[in-house]
């Protein structure tokens, strides 16, 4: 067995063991939290931008 083959096998086994530890619910929860965080960040920056323009005028 070549060294490169061992590396590929090790990486493949590691990825498979990590993949099994994630559930669909965890992935869905993470995606939902990322979307909510993005929306809140965008809304906050827009509101602060409008407040800053009012103070300069």
N, C-alpha and C positions, 0 to 999 in steps of 0.2 A: 504494500500500500504506500502510495506517495504521500509526502507531507501535505501537498495541496488537497488531496482527497480527504485527509484527516481533518483539515481545517474546514472544508465544506461540510463534512459530516457533523463536526462539532457545532458549527454555526446553525446548520439545519435542525439539529436536535435542540439547541437552545431556543431557536425561534418557535419550534413546535411546542415546547414546554411553556413558553410565555403565552403563546396563542391560546392554549387550553385554559390558562388561568383567567382569561377575560370572559365575561359573560355578555350577552347581548344587552342586558339591562344596564350594565356598567357603561358600555359604549354609548348607549342611548342617553343615559344620564349625563355623561361627559359632554356629548354633543349639544344637549339642551342647555347645560350650564354655560358652555362657550357661546352659544347664540344669545342667551340672556345677558351675559357679560358684555358682549359686543354691542348689543342694543343699548344697554345702560350707558356704556362709555360714549357711544356716538351721541346719544341724547344729551348727556351731561356736557359734552364739549360744545354742542350747538347752543345750549342754553347759556353757558358761560361766554360764548362768543357774542351772543346778542346782548348780554348784560354789559360786557366790556365796551361794545359800540355805543351803548346808551350813555355810559359814563364819560366817554371821550367827546361826545357832542355838546 
